[in-house]
Amino acid sequence: MGTVSSCAVLLLLTFTMACRIDMHVQPRQNPLSRSDFYSDQRSARPPVEGTVARGQLHEDAYFYTGKIGNNPGDFMPFPVTKAVLDRGRERFNIFCAPCHSRLGDGNGFVASRGFPRRPPSYHIERLRKAPLGYFFDVMTEGFGVMPDYASQIPPEDRWDIVAYVRALQLSQNATMADVPAGQKIPSEPPKFGDPGTGASLPAVLPESNSKAEEAK
């Protein structure tokens, strides 16, 4: 009986190992290999027509293009808040200011170092009257010697930059009629809690802390 049992165990192990090898070495096609199964003899199959990758449906055409039909629109696809302008300023200073300058006048560092064509100022009449979607489209598609920034800047950040560009334009062309009632001109300078070291930026006190400091 012992010999029979041992043989049975060995047979079971043999079959089990064979199944394991079968699972490891399954029929498959190497990338870009030839396949006789399909008429075009390609093993790699294109996606089904109309397939959309997860997160890339882009139902809101205006949000992703800045255009209504073939024309640039002139409205923001979401409300402009302080957070939107803060984000727009941060992204603008990173991606746009090297050429356009932080004021948007076209005198950025790159332009001042022999760039073949200086970018136009945002404050010329043509660009002050340009619709918002125009700026979004230029960032998305590029214009002239300016490359596109679609891969570096997500659509929402591009709109944040658009809002900040419009704020820059207003800041350089504002009149007294644009000043809200009760607001001082010029604005009060910021109060600093830490002046910075040169290697680090100064820390600006929140408005409530600034007023508390003045009360002392």
C-alpha positions as CSV (number, residue, x, y, z in Angstrom):
1,M,0.0,0.0,0.0
2,G,2.9,2.4,0.8
3,T,4.4,2.0,-2.7
4,V,1.0,2.6,-4.3
5,S,0.5,5.7,-2.2
6,S,3.9,7.1,-3.1
7,C,3.3,6.5,-6.8
8,A,0.0,8.3,-6.6
9,V,1.6,11.3,-4.9
10,L,4.3,11.5,-7.5
11,L,1.7,11.4,-10.3
12,L,-0.3,14.1,-8.7
13,L,2.8,16.3,-8.3
14,T,3.7,15.7,-11.9
15,F,0.3,16.8,-13.2
16,T,0.3,19.8,-10.9
17,M,3.7,21.0,-12.1
18,A,2.6,20.5,-15.7
19,C,-0.4,22.8,-15.1
20,R,1.8,25.4,-13.5
21,I,4.1,25.4,-16.5
22,D,1.1,25.7,-18.8
23,M,-0.1,28.8,-16.9
24,H,3.4,30.4,-17.1
25,V,3.9,29.7,-20.8
26,Q,0.6,30.8,-22.2
27,P,0.0,31.4,-25.9
28,R,0.7,35.1,-26.6
29,Q,1.9,37.6,-29.1
30,N,5.1,39.7,-28.8
31,P,4.6,43.5,-29.3
32,L,4.5,44.3,-33.1
33,S,4.7,40.7,-34.0
34,R,3.0,39.1,-37.0
35,S,-0.3,37.3,-36.6
36,D,-2.0,35.1,-39.2
37,F,-5.3,35.4,-37.3
38,Y,-6.1,39.0,-38.6
39,S,-6.3,40.0,-42.3
40,D,-3.8,42.8,-41.8
41,Q,-1.4,40.4,-40.1
42,R,-0.9,42.7,-37.1
43,S,-1.1,41.3,-33.6
44,A,-1.6,44.8,-32.1
45,R,-5.1,46.0,-32.6
46,P,-6.2,49.6,-32.7
47,P,-8.8,50.8,-30.1
48,V,-12.5,50.4,-31.1
49,E,-13.6,53.5,-33.0
50,G,-14.9,56.1,-30.7
51,T,-13.0,54.8,-27.7
52,V,-12.1,57.5,-25.1
53,A,-9.5,57.1,-22.5
54,R,-10.6,57.5,-18.9
55,G,-10.6,61.2,-17.9
56,Q,-10.3,62.4,-21.5
57,L,-13.9,62.7,-22.6
58,H,-13.7,66.5,-22.9
59,E,-17.4,67.0,-23.1
60,D,-17.0,70.8,-22.3
61,A,-15.4,71.8,-25.6
62,Y,-15.0,75.5,-24.6
63,F,-13.1,74.5,-21.4
64,Y,-10.6,72.5,-23.4
65,T,-10.3,74.8,-26.5
66,G,-11.4,78.3,-25.5
67,K,-13.4,78.4,-28.7
68,I,-17.1,78.6,-29.6
69,G,-17.1,76.9,-33.0
70,N,-14.0,78.4,-34.7
71,N,-14.0,81.7,-32.8
72,P,-12.4,82.4,-29.4
73,G,-14.9,83.0,-26.6
74,D,-14.8,85.9,-24.2
75,F,-15.8,84.4,-20.8
76,M,-14.3,82.3,-18.1
77,P,-15.6,78.8,-17.8
78,F,-15.7,79.1,-14.0
79,P,-15.9,82.0,-11.5
80,V,-12.7,84.0,-10.9
81,T,-11.8,84.0,-7.2
82,K,-8.7,85.2,-5.4
83,A,-7.5,81.6,-5.3
84,V,-7.8,81.4,-9.1
85,L,-5.8,84.7,-9.5
86,D,-3.2,83.5,-7.0
87,R,-2.8,80.2,-8.9
88,G,-2.7,82.1,-12.2
89,R,0.0,84.4,-10.9
90,E,2.1,81.5,-9.7
91,R,1.8,79.6,-13.0
92,F,2.3,82.8,-15.1
93,N,5.5,83.6,-13.2
94,I,6.9,80.1,-13.8
95,F,5.9,79.6,-17.5
96,C,5.2,83.0,-19.0
97,A,7.3,85.6,-17.2
98,P,10.7,84.5,-18.5
99,C,9.7,85.9,-21.9
100,H,6.7,88.2,-21.2
101,S,8.1,89.6,-17.9
102,R,6.1,89.7,-14.7
103,L,4.3,92.9,-15.9
104,G,3.4,91.3,-19.2
105,D,5.2,94.0,-21.1
106,G,7.3,91.7,-23.2
107,N,10.6,92.6,-21.5
108,G,11.3,89.3,-19.9
109,F,14.7,87.8,-19.1
110,V,14.8,85.6,-22.3
111,A,13.8,88.5,-24.5
112,S,16.4,90.8,-23.0
113,R,19.2,88.2,-23.8
114,G,18.9,88.3,-27.6
115,F,15.7,86.4,-28.3
116,P,15.1,86.9,-32.1
117,R,11.6,88.3,-31.7
118,R,10.4,90.1,-28.5
119,P,6.9,89.0,-27.5
120,P,4.3,91.8,-27.7
121,S,3.1,93.6,-24.6
122,Y,-0.2,92.5,-23.2
123,H,-1.0,96.2,-22.7
124,I,-1.2,97.2,-26.4
125,E,-4.7,97.9,-27.6
126,R,-5.0,94.8,-29.8
127,L,-4.4,92.4,-26.9
128,R,-6.4,94.4,-24.3
129,K,-9.3,93.9,-26.6
130,A,-8.5,90.3,-27.4
131,P,-11.1,87.8,-26.1
132,L,-10.1,85.5,-23.2
133,G,-10.3,82.4,-25.3
134,Y,-7.6,83.9,-27.6
135,F,-5.0,83.7,-24.8
136,F,-6.1,80.2,-23.9
137,D,-5.8,79.1,-27.5
138,V,-2.3,80.6,-27.9
139,M,-1.1,78.7,-24.8
140,T,-2.7,75.5,-26.1
141,E,-1.6,75.7,-29.7
142,G,1.4,78.0,-29.6
143,F,1.8,81.1,-31.8
144,G,4.7,82.2,-34.0
145,V,8.0,81.4,-32.2
146,M,6.1,80.6,-29.0
147,P,5.7,76.8,-28.6
148,D,2.5,75.3,-27.2
149,Y,2.2,74.7,-23.5
150,A,-0.6,72.1,-23.6
151,S,1.6,69.3,-22.2
152,Q,3.2,71.4,-19.4
153,I,0.1,73.4,-18.2
154,P,-3.3,71.6,-17.6
155,P,-6.4,73.3,-19.0
156,E,-7.6,74.6,-15.6
157,D,-4.2,76.2,-15.0
158,R,-4.3,77.8,-18.5
159,W,-7.6,79.4,-17.6
160,D,-6.1,80.6,-14.3
161,I,-3.3,82.2,-16.2
162,V,-5.8,83.8,-18.6
163,A,-7.6,85.4,-15.6
164,Y,-4.3,86.7,-14.3
165,V,-3.3,88.1,-17.7
166,R,-6.6,90.1,-17.7
167,A,-5.9,91.3,-14.2
168,L,-2.4,92.4,-15.3
169,Q,-4.0,94.4,-18.2
170,L,-6.5,96.0,-15.8
171,S,-3.7,96.9,-13.4
172,Q,-1.7,98.8,-16.0
173,N,-4.6,100.6,-17.6
174,A,-7.0,101.2,-14.7
175,T,-8.5,104.6,-14.0
176,M,-9.9,106.2,-10.8
177,A,-13.4,105.2,-11.9
178,D,-12.3,101.5,-11.6
179,V,-11.3,101.9,-7.9
180,P,-13.9,100.5,-5.4
181,A,-15.4,103.0,-3.0
182,G,-13.3,103.4,0.2
183,Q,-10.2,101.8,-1.2
184,K,-6.9,103.8,-0.7
185,I,-4.8,104.8,-3.7
186,P,-2.1,103.8,-3.7
187,S,-2.8,100.6,-1.7
188,E,-1.2,100.2,1.7
189,P,2.2,98.5,1.5
190,P,2.3,94.9,2.8
191,K,3.6,94.3,6.4
192,F,6.4,91.7,6.7
193,G,6.7,89.3,9.6
194,D,10.1,88.0,8.4
195,P,12.2,90.2,6.1
196,G,13.9,87.1,4.5
197,T,17.6,86.4,4.2
198,G,18.2,87.0,0.5
199,A,18.1,83.2,-0.1
200,S,14.5,83.1,1.2
201,L,11.6,85.4,0.4
202,P,10.1,87.7,3.0
203,A,7.0,86.5,4.8
204,V,4.0,88.8,4.3
205,L,1.7,89.1,7.4
206,P,-2.0,88.4,6.8
207,E,-4.1,91.5,6.8
208,S,-5.6,90.9,10.3
209,N,-2.1,90.6,11.8
210,S,-1.0,93.8,10.0
211,K,-3.8,95.7,11.6
212,A,-3.0,94.3,15.0
213,E,0.7,95.4,14.6
214,E,-0.5,98.9,13.7
215,A,-2.7,99.0,16.8
216,K,0.3,98.4,19.0
